[in-house]
Amino acid sequence: MDVALELLDPLILDKAYAWALPYPGVSNSSDPILSAADTVPTSLWPRDNIYRQIISLLAITQFGATSLYLVFSALSYYFIFDRRLEYHPRFLQNQVRQEIKSSLSAVPVINILTLPFFLAEVRGKSLLYSNVSDYGWPWMLISSILYMAFNDIGIYWIHRLEHHPSVYKYIHKPHHKWIVPTPWAALAFHPLDGYVQSLPYHVFVFICPMQRYLYMALFMAVQIWTILIHDGDMITGHWTEKFINSPAHHTLHHMYFTVNYGQYFTWADNYFGSHRAPEPSLDPLHDAIKVMRAKGLVDEQGNPIKKPKGE
């Protein structure tokens, strides 16, 4: 998150804090010949002020997480998600609205809970570094692989433990309200659930060096991936489904609860006995089409029925 401050401080935040908390009579220029018009206002809170950093981080994470969620959920919902799934008998009334409301209410709380990690990064307590030459290009690839592996095993066990009866009903059950989820359900968590499942992302850079811009890119990619695996896609038969925890795998997780806990890959589910392979017969679209057929919306082959004009 220090990357965001590095970019936004000179563009926006310096001016905003100088306006909100001006330091009278101080210029960032030492040239006495410059006119008052050339004087750049300075804030009482410099860039390394902890209160300024806290406010900036909360604003950036709120805007960033919300924007990412709204944009990519909308793209997935309108261009990937099969809207026929909304006829599934277990699709809730006003479900999309509920998913959006749940997500948008969870984001601010999750941001506050994760603030200590972001603040520690900004104040130089993590192992993030700037220059690729510090560790070399091979480490860029190695650290990316380690980051994904660490997240995958960490989230697998966090997710699986959240399904234990003593925990499930308190923090994870709200996310499983969506039996047939849409991309809008990606962040529709109990805030504590969303926070706990995000811990591996944040902890990693305090135990393993990673280049700052690489970390930022991967962190954003993780958020997009979380949206994509909720798109309800049950495409099966591709060789990658043996290794990648696809949307089809995660759809089965929402339907059957105790399978496919992984985030990116299937190896942990395979190794620990919780894997369920996607099969065409398990596609929730079958039940959705049955409802559509009963309502006269599709024919026996599942093709839309065109009503005569005037009806």
N, C-alpha and C positions, 0 to 999 in steps of 0.2 A: 504493500500500500504506500510505501515511501515513494514509489514511482509516480503515483497519482499526485502526491503533494509536490514533487519535483516539477511536474508539468503544470499544475494548476496554480501554484504560488505566484509565479511571475505573470501569468495570464489573467487571473481573476482575484485570487485570495489576498494578495498584497494590497490591492486597491480596495477590496471590501473591508478589510480590517482597518486600513487607514481612514476609511470613511466612518466606520463604526466606533473606532477607538483611536482618534488622531493624536499624534504627538506634536503639539504646537511648536512652530518655529524650527523644526528639524528637517533638513533636506538630506537626500541620499547623495548629494553632490558636495564636494569640498571646494569648488571653484567660486570665489566670492563675486566674480564678475557676472555670473549668470543672473538673469532677471528672475522675478518671482514666478513668471510663467513657466520657467524651466525647472522649478522646484518640484520634486516628486514627494508627495506626502508620505509620512512614515507613521506606523501604528505604535501604540504603547506596547503591543504584543508583537515581538519579533517572531520570525519563523520557528525558532526553537522553543517558544513558550509552550509549556505543556497544556495550558488551557486552550490556547489557540489550536494546537494539534488535536485535542480531543474533539472540539467543535467541528473542525475541518474534516476529521475522519468520519464522524457520525453523519455529516452532510453528504460526503462523497459516497460512503457505503450505502446510505439510504437511496440516494439518487441513482447510483450505479446498479445496485441489485434490483431496484424496482424497474428501471429502464430495461435492463437485460431480460428480466422476467416478462415484462409486457410485450417487448418486441419479438423475442424468439418464441414465446408461447403463442402469440398471435400467428406468426409465420407457420409454426408447426400445426396449429389448430386448423388454419384455413387452407393450407397447402399439402399437409401430410395426413392428418387425422381423418379417419373414415367417419363421416358424420352419421352414417347409418347406425353406428354403435350407440347413438343416443336413443335408439328404439329398444335397446336391450332391456329386459324386464328388471334388471338390477341397477339401471341407470336412474339416478334420483331426479326428482322434480327440481327444476332450477339448479341443477348440479353445477353447471359452468359458473353461474353467479356465486354459488357457495364456495367453489374452489378459489375463485379470484378473491373473494372477501377473506377467506381463511389465509391465503398466501400474503395478501397485503397487510393483514393484521399481524402476521408472524414476523415479517421482515424487520420492522423496527426493533423488536425485542431481541431477535437473533443478532442484529448489528450491535446492540448495547452489550450483549454477552460476549461477543468476540472482540470488542474494543481493546481489552488488555493485550491481545496478541498483535493487533495492528499498531497499537501505540508502542509496544516493545520493538516492533520492526522499524518504525520511524525513528526511534531513539537509539538505534544501533545495537540492540541487544540480541538480534538474530544472527544467523550465519549467511545472510544475503550479502552478495558482493556485486560490484559494478563492472569491473573490467574482465572481459572474457579471458584475457591473457593471464589472469591470476591463477586459473586452474586449467586453462586450455580448452580447445574445442571438443576433444573426446569426452571431457567431463560434462559438457552440456548434454550430450546424449545419455551418458551414464546416469547423471542426476535426474534426467527426465524419466528414465526407466525406474529408478529407485523411488521417485516421487509417486508414480502410478502404482507400483507394487506395494509401497507402504500404505497408500490410501486404500487400495483394494483389500488387503488383509485386515486393516484396521476397521474399515467400514463393514466388512463382512461380519466380524465378531460383534461390533457395536450393534449392528442391525439384528443379528441373530439373538443377542442377549435381550434386545428390546422386545422380542417376541416371547420371552419367558413370561408366564402368567403373572408373576409378582410385579412385573414392570409394564407389560403390554397395555393394560387398561388405563394406566396413568399418563403415559406420554406418546405411545405409538398408535394406539387405537384410532385417534382422530384422522391419521393419514389413511387408514384402511377403511374409512367411511366410504371411500371411492373404490367400489368393487371393479367398476369399469372406468378407469380414470381417463381424463383428457390431459393434454399438455398443460392446462391451467392448474393441474393438481401438483405440479412439480415442487412447489414450495408450500403446499397446503398442509403444513405440519403443526403440531404443538410446538411452540417456540423452543422448548427445551430439547425436543426431539431433533429439530433442525440444527440446533447448536451442537449437540453431542455428536451427530453424524458428520459435522464439519470439522471436528477436532483434528483428525489426521492431516487435513490440508494445512492447518495452521502450525501444528506441532513440528511437522517435517523440517521446516527451515530453521528450527532451533536446535536440531540435532544433525543436520546435514547441509553443507554449503550448496547454495544455488544462486545462479545469476538472477539479478533483480527483474529484468525484463522477461526472462524466460518464466520465472515464477508467476508474474502477473498474467502472462499469456495462458499458462496452464491453468491457473486459478479461474480465469474467465471461461476457458474451454470446459472445465468441470461443471460450471453452472449451466452451460448450454447442453452438455451431455445429459444432465439431470432432467432437463426439459424434454429432450428427444426420447429418452427411454419411457416416457409417459405418453407416447403418441398412439398407443394401442395397436401398433402395426404387428400383425402376426404372420409376416412373410417367413416361410420356412423352407428348408431344403438347401440353403446355401452352406458351403463348407465352413464359413466363418462362424456359424452359430455354435460350433463345437468349442470355440475359444472366446468369443465375444458375448458378453452379457447384453444381448440385444433388447430392443423394445418388446419383442415377443417373450423373452424370458421374464421381463419385469411385469408384463401383462399377466403372466401366469402367477407371479408372486402375489399380485393384488387379488387374484381370483382364488388361489389355494392357500395363501398365507404362510405356509411353512416350507416354501421352496424358493430357490433362486434369490439368495440374499446379497449376491455380489454387486459390485458397482460397475466395473469395466469388463471383467473376465469371468469365465466359468470355472477356473481351476479350483478355487476354494470350495465352491459348491460341489464339484466332482469329488474332491479329496475328502471332504467332511460329510458326504452323503446327503446333501440337500438339493442336488441338481434335478431339475425336471426339464427334459428336452421339449422344445416347442413342436407340436404336431398339428397338422391342419385340422384334425378332428376336435382340437381343444379351442379353436378360434371362437371367441365370444360373438363374432359376427353371425354365426349360424343361428343363435338364439335371437339376435336382433332381426334377422331376416324373417324368421318365423312370425314375429310380431308384426312386421311390415306386411307380410303376406296376409295375415289375418285381418289387417286393416285395409287390404286391397291396394296397397301401395306398390307391390311388386308381384310378378307372376311366379309360377312354380320354379322357374330357373333363376329367380332373384333379379330379373330385369325390371326396371321401373315401368309402371303401367301409365301410359299417356291417356289422360282423360279427354273426352271429346270437348271441343270448344263450346263454351256456353254453360258448362257444368260448374 
